C-alpha cells in the first residue's frame, strides 16, 4: 500500500506528461509546485488502524433525487420554503454535503437553500459524455427551472465558481447574484494549471491503485486540524469515496483549461468573493483578481482551501454575509 501510494504521489507530481530533468526544473522553479509536493508528502504519511464506526452525518436538509428532463437524475439538498433562493455549487472531488454541511443552517435562516451534486461527484449524474463545466452549468439551470426557482443567488466554491460563472453567462435569467469562494477567474497560469492536471491524475492513481486510502488520509488530516469533526469521520470518508474517478479526472482537466476572463465583463449582477487568504490550491492573488474583474465586494477569511471543513463555523458565517451583501444590492 505505502509503495503504491508513493508511486502515485511521484506520478502526480510529475503531471504524468513531463519527466526527468524537465519535471525537476519545473518543480524547482515554482513555489506552487513545491507547496503541492509538500502537501502530497504530508498526505502520504502512513495510516494508523482505527476502529470503524457508523457513518453518521452531521445535520443536513432533506435530500432527494430530481429528474431533469432530457438530462438525467440529480441528487439535491433542499431546505424548502418560500424564501429567496440560494443555489450552492461545490468544489472538485467533493459533494454538496461535504462542501456545505456547515453552511446550510446559517443560510437557511433567510433563504431557501438548494445544493446539488455535480456530474461525477458524490451522488451526481453519471453520463457517458465526457465531463464538461458547461454541462454542469446547464444541469444547474435545468434544476432551477424544474423547482420553479430563480433568479437565484448562486454560490460557487472552487470548481463550483467556474460553473457559477458559466451559469450566469449561459442562463442569465436564472441568476440574481454571484458569490465566489476559493476560486479563480482562470487557470491559465502554467504552474497552477500543472497542479490541477497533476491532482486529477493523482486522484485517479490513488483510487485505482490504493483503494480507499486517499479518502481516509484526507479525512485524517481534516480531523487532526478540527477534532470536533471526529464523530463524522466515517461519514466523511464515505462521502469522499462516492466520486466517479473518470469524471473527477475530467473535471480536473476541464478546470485546468477554464478561462473566465472573456466572461467577466458580461457579469451584470451583484457579486461577492470570499477569499481564503491562506489558500495553497487557489492562490489568494487569483481570487482577488476574480473579485476585481467582476466588481465584487471582498470578504476575507484567514484560512486554507479546507476552510469549509476545519473552519466550518467561520466559513459559514462569512459566506452568509457575502450572500446577504449580494441579496441587498
C-alpha positions in Angstrom: 0.0 0.0 0.0 2.7 2.5 1.0 4.8 1.7 -2.1 1.8 2.2 -4.3 0.9 5.5 -2.7 4.5 6.8 -3.0 4.5 5.8 -6.7 1.1 7.6 -7.2 2.4 10.7 -5.5 5.5 10.8 -7.7 3.4 10.2 -10.8 1.0 13.0 -9.8 3.8 15.5 -9.0 5.3 15.0 -12.4 1.9 15.5 -14.1 2.2 12.3 -16.0 3.3 14.1 -19.1 6.6 15.6 -18.0 9.6 13.5 -17.0 13.2 13.6 -15.6 15.1 16.8 -15.5 12.3 18.8 -17.1 9.9 18.0 -14.3 12.6 18.6 -11.7 13.3 22.0 -13.2 9.6 22.9 -13.2 9.3 22.0 -9.5 12.4 23.9 -8.6 11.2 27.0 -10.4 7.7 27.0 -9.0 6.7 27.8 -5.4 3.2 26.5 -6.2 4.5 23.0 -7.2 6.8 22.9 -4.2 3.9 23.6 -2.0 1.9 20.8 -3.7 4.8 18.3 -3.2 4.9 19.2 0.5 1.1 18.7 0.6 1.3 15.3 -1.1 4.1 14.2 1.2 2.0 15.1 4.2 -0.9 13.2 2.8 1.2 10.2 2.2 2.0 9.6 5.8 1.2 6.0 6.9 -2.3 5.4 8.2 -2.8 4.0 11.7 -5.5 1.4 12.3 -8.7 2.9 13.7 -11.9 1.3 14.8 -14.6 2.0 12.1 -17.9 3.4 13.3 -21.3 4.2 11.8 -21.3 6.7 9.0 -23.5 9.2 10.9 -23.8 12.5 9.0 -24.0 16.0 10.5 -27.4 17.7 10.4 -28.4 18.1 6.8 -31.6 19.3 5.0 -33.9 16.8 3.2 -32.2 15.0 0.3 -34.0 13.7 -2.8 -33.5 12.8 -6.4 -34.8 15.2 -9.1 -35.3 14.3 -12.7 -34.1 16.9 -15.2 -36.0 16.2 -18.4 -33.6 15.2 -21.2 -30.6 15.3 -18.9 -30.9 12.7 -16.1 -31.4 12.5 -12.4 -29.5 14.6 -9.8 -29.3 14.4 -6.1 -30.1 17.6 -4.2 -30.4 19.0 -0.7 -33.3 21.5 -0.3 -34.3 23.4 2.8 -37.7 24.3 1.2 -40.0 27.2 1.8 -40.7 30.4 0.1 -37.6 32.4 1.0 -35.3 33.9 -1.7 -33.4 31.0 -3.3 -29.7 30.3 -3.0 -28.0 27.6 -5.1 -24.8 26.0 -3.8 -22.2 24.6 -6.2 -19.5 22.6 -4.6 -15.8 22.1 -5.3 -13.7 19.5 -7.1 -13.8 15.9 -5.8 -16.4 16.9 -3.1 -20.1 16.5 -2.7 -22.6 19.2 -1.8 -22.9 17.6 1.7 -19.1 17.6 2.3 -18.6 21.2 1.0 -21.6 22.8 2.6 -22.7 20.8 5.7 -21.7 23.8 7.9 -23.4 26.3 5.6 -27.0 25.0 5.3 -28.1 26.2 8.8 -26.8 29.8 8.7 -28.0 30.4 5.2 -31.4 28.8 5.7 -32.4 31.4 8.2 -33.1 33.9 5.4 -33.0 31.8 2.2 -34.3 28.6 0.6 -31.0 26.8 0.1 -30.6 24.2 -2.7 -27.5 22.3 -3.4 -26.8 19.6 -6.0 -24.0 17.1 -6.5 -22.3 18.0 -9.8 -21.7 15.4 -12.5 -19.4 12.6 -11.4 -19.2 13.9 -7.9 -21.0 12.5 -4.8 -24.3 11.1 -5.9 -24.2 13.3 -9.1 -25.4 12.4 -12.6 -23.3 9.7 -14.3 -23.1 10.4 -18.0 -21.4 8.6 -20.9 -20.5 12.0 -22.2 -17.1 13.5 -21.3 -17.2 15.8 -18.3 -17.7 19.4 -19.1 -18.2 22.5 -16.9 -20.8 23.7 -19.4 -22.9 20.6 -18.8 -22.7 21.3 -15.1 -23.9 24.8 -15.6 -26.8 23.6 -17.8 -27.7 21.0 -15.2 -27.9 23.7 -12.6 -30.1 25.9 -14.8 -32.4 22.9 -15.5 -32.7 22.2 -11.8 -33.8 25.8 -11.0 -36.4 25.5 -13.8 -37.8 22.2 -12.6 -38.0 23.6 -9.0 -39.6 26.8 -10.2 -36.9 28.8 -8.7 -34.9 31.8 -9.9 -33.4 34.0 -10.3 -31.2 32.7 -7.5 -28.1 33.8 -5.7 -25.5 31.3 -7.0 -22.7 30.3 -4.7 -19.6 28.6 -6.2 -16.8 27.1 -4.3 -13.5 26.3 -6.2 -14.7 24.3 -9.2 -18.2 25.5 -8.4 -17.1 29.1 -9.1 -16.3 28.2 -12.7 -19.7 26.5 -13.0 -21.4 29.6 -11.5 -19.7 31.9 -14.0 -20.8 29.7 -16.9 -24.3 29.5 -15.5 -24.5 33.3 -15.4 -23.2 33.5 -18.9 -25.4 30.8 -20.4 -28.5 31.3 -18.4 -28.5 34.9 -17.1 -32.3 34.8 -16.4 -31.6 32.2 -13.6 -29.0 34.3 -11.7 -29.8 37.1 -9.4 -26.3 37.4 -7.9 -23.0 35.5 -7.6 -20.9 34.6 -4.6 -17.5 33.1 -5.3 -15.2 31.4 -2.8 -11.7 29.8 -3.0 -11.9 30.1 -6.8 -10.2 31.9 -9.7 -11.1 33.7 -12.9 -8.8 31.4 -14.9 -6.3 28.6 -14.5 -4.1 29.7 -17.4 -1.1 30.2 -15.2 1.2 27.4 -16.2 2.2 26.3 -12.7 -1.3 26.4 -11.4 -2.6 24.5 -14.4 0.0 21.8 -13.9 -1.0 21.4 -10.3 -4.7 20.9 -11.2 -3.8 18.4 -14.0 -1.5 16.6 -11.7 -4.1 16.4 -9.0 -6.6 14.8 -11.4 -4.0 12.1 -12.3 -3.1 11.9 -8.6 -6.7 11.2 -7.7 -7.2 8.5 -10.3 -3.9 6.9 -9.5 -4.8 6.7 -5.8 -8.3 5.5 -6.3 -7.3 2.8 -8.8 -4.0 1.8 -7.2 -4.5 2.1 -3.4 -8.2 1.5 -2.9 -9.8 3.9 -0.4 -6.6 5.1 1.2 -6.8 8.6 -0.2 -10.2 9.3 1.3 -9.0 8.1 4.7 -5.9 10.2 4.5 -7.8 13.4 3.6 -10.3 12.9 6.4 -7.5 12.1 8.9 -5.8 15.4 8.1 -9.1 17.3 8.4 -9.9 15.7 11.8 -6.3 16.4 13.1 -6.9 20.1 12.4 -10.5 20.1 13.7 -11.0 17.3 16.3 -14.7 18.2 16.8 -15.3 16.6 13.4 -14.2 13.2 14.7 -17.8 11.9 15.1 -18.3 12.5 11.4 -15.1 10.9 10.2 -16.6 7.7 8.8 -19.4 9.6 7.1 -16.9 12.0 5.5 -14.7 9.1 4.3 -17.7 7.5 2.7 -18.7 10.8 1.0 -15.2 11.2 -0.5 -15.5 7.7 -1.9 -18.6 8.4 -3.9 -16.9 10.3 -6.7 -16.5 8.6 -10.1 -12.8 8.6 -11.0 -13.2 9.2 -14.7 -15.3 12.3 -14.2 -13.1 13.5 -11.4 -10.1 13.4 -13.7 -12.2 15.0 -16.4 -13.2 17.8 -14.0 -9.6 18.4 -13.1 -8.6 18.7 -16.8 -11.6 20.9 -17.5 -10.8 23.2 -14.7 -7.1 23.5 -15.8 -8.3 24.7 -19.2 -11.0 27.1 -17.8 -10.7 30.8 -18.7 -13.4 33.0 -17.4 -11.7 36.3 -18.4 -13.8 36.7 -21.5 -17.0 36.2 -19.4 -16.2 38.6 -16.6 -17.2 41.9 -18.5 -20.7 40.4 -19.1 -21.4 39.9 -15.4 -24.1 42.4 -14.6 -25.4 41.1 -11.3 -24.1 41.9 -7.8 -21.2 39.7 -6.8 -19.2 38.9 -3.7 -15.9 37.0 -3.3 -15.0 35.1 -0.1 -11.2 35.0 -0.3 -9.4 32.1 1.6 -6.3 34.2 2.3 -4.0 31.2 3.2 -5.2 29.1 0.3 -2.4 26.8 -1.2 -4.5 25.4 -4.0 -6.1 28.6 -5.4 -3.7 31.4 -4.7 -5.3 34.4 -2.9 -4.0 36.7 -5.7 -6.0 34.8 -8.2 -9.1 35.1 -6.1 -8.7 38.8 -5.7 -8.2 39.1 -9.5 -11.6 37.5 -9.9 -13.1 40.0 -7.5 -11.7 42.9 -9.4 -12.9 41.5 -12.7 -16.5 41.1 -11.7 -16.5 44.3 -9.4 -17.3 42.2 -6.4 -17.2 43.0 -2.7 -14.5 41.1 -0.9 -14.7 39.1 2.3 -11.5 37.6 3.6 -11.1 34.5 5.8 -7.6 33.7 7.1 -7.8 30.0 6.1 -6.8 27.5 3.6 -8.8 25.7 0.9 -10.1 23.3 3.6 -12.0 26.1 5.3 -15.4 24.5 4.8 -14.3 21.6 7.0 -11.8 22.8 9.6 -13.1 26.4 9.8 -16.7 25.5 9.1 -18.5 27.8 11.5 -16.4 30.9 10.5 -16.6 30.0 6.8 -20.4 29.6 7.0 -21.0 32.9 8.8 -18.7 34.8 6.4 -20.4 33.1 3.4 -23.8 34.2 4.8 -22.6 37.8 5.0 -21.4 37.6 1.4 -24.8 36.2 0.3 -26.6 39.0 2.2 -24.4 41.6 0.6 -25.4 40.4 -2.9 -29.1 40.0 -1.9 -29.3 43.5 -0.6 -27.8 45.1 -3.7 
